[in-house]
Amino acid sequence: MTMITSTPTTSQSGSRNATAAFAATDVTPVLRVENLEVTYYTDLGRAKALDDVSFTLNAGEKMGMVGESGSGKSTLALAMMRMIKPPGRIEAGRVLVGDTDLMSLSDEGMRLARLSKIAYIPQGAMNSLNPVTRIGAQLVDAIKSHMPKESRSSIEERCVHALKSVDLDPSVFRMYAHELSGGMKQRVCIAIGILLSPQVIIADEPTSALDVVTQRQVMETIDRVQDQINAAVILIGHDMGLMAQFVDKVSVMYAGRLVEVSTVREMFTEPKHPYAKALISSLPNLDNKGVFQGIPGLAPSLLRLPTGCAFHPRCASAMPRCSVERPEVTTLESGRRVACHLYTEEA
């Protein structure tokens, strides 16, 4: 993974929209995730991959979802798309896009909601495109499955427009995936995601395995197409530098729970949760060249979570109650949401 070090003062969309997004409390969120729970039933036991996850997102907002591998970020994305496969199971919760609860739709209703209401840009575009089908045919299939009565010429025109909107030449329509570079494949996946102008776009590590120049091009493409269709975007990833530059607010996940939700500026200048502090402290810093600060210990197994707060065995601020009492998510006066006993009284 390539790391881009950055500070929130260089944030493009983050510094532009974060304060306004948090202040606009009277705006009806385009996305509401309420008490979402996902469990995997294995031979070794029951693993809760998502534990009572709730958040909202407004139109035009970008939220970064960060955390160590196995914290539940990709599971959250797949659960919102209702793409969890056995032995996984969505146990509870609602995902509302506008007034539509995706969890209550029939299988056919959910199929139609994908791409039209909520779109998923998968991790690893190299493996997401059909290698024996032309790019244009894959774009056409996506539209025809939702608009079977649309004319061929109208569908192709829509596909070419989508390719142009992500800075790809119309000639890509006739190409195969192996003829494209990694960055071009990723932009094709973005083009598929925006074909039907969804209200919500989930991008699961869209810049993994790309060089730093291509990373920025892909992120700027997502930025631009979001402005065009005014969608809410969830950006999942590990690269905190990209988060600092491109998102409005940051959600930190640990062991299947959201432990902090803050604006991007607050997260990088004054993180609240000890795990969020540790993540920020682990970033390379030009003031301390050659000094790297990691997080002690390992992320816990979801099959054997510690009692109380799941982070307490690794936490430098742990108190006796942390090992026996699980902190609930509380909202501070500033509007930030934190799940930590350090802030229970402040909330």
C-alpha positions in Angstrom: 0.0 0.0 0.0 1.3 3.4 -0.9 1.1 6.0 1.8 0.6 9.7 1.0 1.3 11.8 4.0 -0.9 14.8 4.3 -2.4 17.2 6.8 -6.0 18.4 6.9 -5.0 21.9 5.9 -4.5 20.5 2.4 -7.9 18.8 2.3 -9.8 19.6 -0.8 -13.3 18.5 -0.3 -12.9 17.9 3.4 -12.0 21.5 4.3 -14.5 22.8 1.9 -17.6 20.9 3.1 -17.0 19.3 6.5 -18.2 22.2 8.7 -21.2 22.9 6.6 -22.2 19.2 6.5 -22.2 18.9 10.3 -24.0 22.2 10.7 -26.8 21.3 8.3 -28.7 19.2 10.8 -32.1 20.1 9.3 -31.1 18.4 6.0 -32.7 14.9 5.5 -29.9 12.4 5.1 -29.9 10.5 1.8 -28.4 7.5 3.6 -29.4 6.2 7.0 -27.8 3.0 8.4 -29.5 1.9 11.6 -28.3 -0.8 14.1 -26.9 -3.0 11.3 -25.6 -6.4 12.5 -23.9 -9.1 10.5 -22.8 -12.5 11.9 -20.7 -15.3 10.4 -21.6 -18.8 11.7 -18.5 -21.0 11.5 -17.4 -24.4 12.8 -15.3 -22.6 15.5 -18.3 -20.5 16.6 -20.3 -17.3 16.0 -18.4 -14.2 14.8 -20.1 -10.9 14.9 -18.6 -8.9 12.0 -20.8 -5.9 12.4 -22.1 -4.9 15.8 -24.9 -2.3 16.0 -23.5 0.0 13.3 -25.4 3.3 12.8 -24.6 6.5 10.8 -26.1 9.0 8.4 -24.8 10.7 5.2 -26.1 13.7 3.3 -26.2 14.1 -0.5 -22.9 15.4 -1.8 -21.0 14.3 1.4 -18.0 11.9 1.4 -17.3 9.8 4.4 -14.0 7.8 4.9 -14.2 4.5 6.6 -10.9 3.4 8.2 -9.6 0.7 10.5 -7.3 -2.3 10.5 -7.9 -5.3 8.2 -10.7 -7.4 9.7 -12.4 -4.5 11.4 -15.6 -4.8 9.3 -15.2 -2.2 6.6 -15.8 -4.4 3.6 -18.4 -6.4 5.5 -20.3 -3.1 6.0 -20.2 -2.3 2.3 -21.4 -5.8 1.3 -24.2 -5.7 3.9 -25.5 -2.4 2.6 -25.6 -4.0 -0.9 -27.2 -7.2 0.5 -24.3 -9.2 -0.9 -23.4 -11.1 2.3 -23.1 -14.8 1.5 -23.4 -17.8 3.8 -22.1 -18.5 6.4 -22.7 -14.8 6.9 -26.1 -13.5 7.7 -27.6 -10.0 8.2 -29.1 -10.3 11.6 -30.7 -6.9 12.2 -30.8 -3.3 11.1 -32.0 -1.1 8.3 -30.3 0.6 5.4 -32.5 3.5 4.1 -31.6 5.3 0.8 -34.1 8.1 0.7 -37.3 6.5 1.9 -36.5 3.0 0.7 -35.4 0.4 3.2 -33.0 -1.9 1.2 -33.3 -4.6 3.9 -37.0 -5.0 3.3 -36.9 -5.2 -0.5 -37.5 -8.5 -2.3 -34.5 -10.0 -4.1 -35.8 -8.6 -7.4 -36.4 -5.2 -5.8 -32.9 -5.2 -4.4 -31.4 -6.2 -7.8 -33.2 -3.1 -9.3 -32.0 -0.9 -6.4 -28.3 -1.8 -7.2 -26.9 0.8 -9.6 -30.1 2.9 -9.6 -30.1 3.8 -5.8 -26.9 2.4 -4.4 -23.7 1.4 -6.3 -20.6 -0.5 -5.3 -17.1 0.1 -6.8 -15.3 -3.1 -5.9 -11.9 -3.6 -4.4 -9.5 -4.7 -7.2 -10.8 -3.7 -10.6 -8.3 -6.1 -12.1 -10.6 -9.0 -11.0 -14.0 -7.2 -11.3 -14.3 -7.0 -15.1 -15.1 -9.9 -17.3 -11.9 -10.7 -19.3 -13.7 -12.2 -22.3 -16.4 -9.5 -22.8 -15.8 -6.1 -24.3 -16.1 -3.1 -21.9 -19.0 -1.8 -23.8 -21.0 -5.0 -23.5 -20.6 -4.9 -19.8 -21.8 -1.4 -19.6 -24.8 -2.2 -21.9 -25.7 -5.2 -19.8 -25.8 -3.1 -16.6 -28.3 -0.7 -18.2 -30.4 -3.3 -20.0 -31.0 -5.2 -16.7 -32.7 -2.0 -15.4 -34.1 -0.5 -18.5 -35.0 -3.4 -20.9 -37.2 -1.2 -23.1 -34.5 1.4 -23.8 -33.3 1.6 -27.4 -29.8 0.3 -28.3 -28.7 3.7 -29.5 -29.8 5.4 -26.3 -28.0 2.8 -24.2 -24.8 3.2 -26.1 -25.0 6.9 -25.9 -25.4 6.7 -22.1 -22.4 4.3 -21.9 -20.1 6.6 -23.9 -21.2 9.6 -21.8 -20.3 7.6 -18.7 -16.8 6.7 -20.1 -16.2 10.4 -21.0 -17.2 11.5 -17.5 -14.4 9.5 -16.0 -11.8 10.7 -18.6 -11.8 7.6 -20.8 -11.8 7.8 -24.6 -15.0 6.4 -26.3 -12.7 3.8 -28.0 -12.6 2.0 -24.6 -16.1 0.9 -25.4 -14.7 -1.6 -27.9 -11.8 -2.8 -25.8 -11.2 -5.8 -23.5 -10.1 -5.4 -19.9 -6.6 -6.8 -20.7 -6.0 -3.8 -23.1 -6.4 -1.3 -20.2 -4.0 -0.1 -17.5 -4.9 -0.5 -13.8 -6.1 3.0 -13.5 -8.2 2.7 -16.7 -9.9 -0.4 -15.3 -10.6 1.3 -12.1 -12.2 4.2 -14.0 -14.3 1.7 -15.9 -15.7 0.4 -12.6 -16.5 4.0 -11.6 -18.3 4.5 -14.9 -20.4 1.4 -14.3 -21.2 2.6 -10.8 -22.6 6.0 -12.1 -24.5 4.7 -15.1 -27.9 5.2 -13.5 -26.9 8.2 -11.2 -27.3 6.4 -7.9 -27.9 8.4 -4.7 -25.1 6.5 -2.8 -21.8 5.2 -4.0 -19.6 2.8 -2.0 -15.9 2.7 -3.1 -14.1 -0.2 -1.5 -10.4 0.7 -1.5 -10.6 2.0 -5.1 -6.8 2.9 -5.2 -5.3 -0.3 -3.9 -2.4 -1.6 -6.1 -2.2 1.7 -8.0 0.8 4.0 -8.0 0.5 7.4 -6.3 -0.1 9.4 -9.5 -2.9 7.0 -10.6 -4.3 7.0 -7.1 -4.8 10.8 -7.3 -6.3 10.6 -10.7 -8.8 8.0 -9.6 -9.7 10.0 -6.5 -10.2 13.2 -8.5 -12.4 11.2 -10.9 -14.6 10.1 -8.0 -14.7 13.7 -6.7 -15.8 15.0 -10.1 -18.5 12.4 -10.8 -19.9 12.9 -7.3 -20.3 16.6 -8.0 -22.0 15.8 -11.3 -24.7 13.5 -9.7 -24.7 14.9 -6.1 -24.3 11.4 -4.6 -23.2 10.5 -1.1 -19.9 8.6 -1.2 -18.4 6.1 1.3 -14.7 5.7 0.8 -13.3 2.6 2.4 -9.5 2.3 2.8 -6.3 2.3 4.9 -4.6 5.3 3.4 -5.1 8.1 5.9 -3.4 10.6 3.6 -6.0 10.1 0.9 -8.7 10.5 3.5 -7.3 13.8 4.7 -7.4 15.1 1.1 -10.7 13.9 -0.2 -13.4 13.2 2.5 -15.6 15.4 4.6 -15.8 13.2 7.7 -14.1 10.0 9.0 -15.6 7.0 10.7 -13.2 4.7 12.6 -14.1 1.0 12.9 -12.7 -1.5 15.4 -13.8 -5.1 15.8 -17.1 -4.6 14.0 -18.1 -1.4 15.8 -17.9 2.3 14.8 -15.8 3.8 17.6 -15.6 7.4 16.4 -17.2 9.6 13.8 -15.8 13.1 13.3 -15.2 15.7 10.6 -11.9 15.2 8.8 -10.3 18.2 10.4 -11.3 17.2 13.9 -10.0 13.6 13.3 -6.6 14.7 12.2 -6.1 17.6 14.7 -7.8 16.2 17.8 -8.9 12.5 17.6 -10.9 11.4 20.6 -11.0 7.6 20.8 -7.6 6.0 21.8 -7.7 3.8 18.8 -8.3 6.8 16.5 -5.4 8.6 18.2 -3.2 5.5 17.7 -4.1 5.4 14.0 -3.2 9.1 13.5 0.0 8.7 15.6 1.2 5.9 13.4 1.3 8.1 10.3 4.8 9.1 9.1 5.7 12.6 10.2 8.2 14.9 8.7 9.0 16.4 12.2 10.1 13.0 13.4 12.1 11.5 10.6 12.8 7.8 11.0 10.6 7.5 14.1 7.6 5.1 13.6 5.0 4.6 16.2 2.8 1.5 15.8 -0.2 0.2 17.7 0.8 -2.5 20.3 -0.7 -5.9 20.1 -3.0 -7.4 17.4 -6.6 -6.9 16.5 -8.7 -9.4 18.3 -10.4 -12.4 16.7 -14.1 -11.9 16.2 -14.6 -15.4 17.6 -13.0 -14.4 20.9 -13.5 -10.7 21.6 -12.3 -9.4 24.9 -14.9 -8.6 27.5 -15.9 -4.9 27.9 -14.2 -2.6 25.4 -12.7 -4.7 22.6 -9.7 -2.3 22.4 -8.8 -2.2 26.1 -6.0 -4.8 25.9 -4.1 -2.5 23.5 -5.2 0.8 25.0 -2.8 3.1 26.9 -5.8 4.9 28.6 -7.6 1.8 29.7 -9.4 2.0 33.1 -10.7 -0.9 35.3 -14.2 -0.5 34.0 -13.0 -0.9 30.4 -12.4 -4.6 30.9 -15.9 -5.4 32.1 -18.2 -2.7 30.7 -18.7 -2.1 27.0 -18.9 1.6 26.2 -21.9 2.8 24.2 -21.7 5.2 21.3 -22.3 8.7 22.8 -22.7 12.1 21.1 -20.5 14.9 22.5 -21.5 18.6 22.6 -19.5 19.2 19.4 -21.6 16.6 17.5 -18.8 14.0 17.4 -19.8 10.4 18.2 -17.4 8.4 20.3 -17.6 4.9 22.0 -15.2 5.3 24.9 -15.6 5.5 28.7 -13.2 8.5 28.7 -16.0 10.7 27.3 -19.1 9.2 29.0 -19.4 12.1 31.5 -18.7 14.8 28.9 -21.5 13.4 26.8 
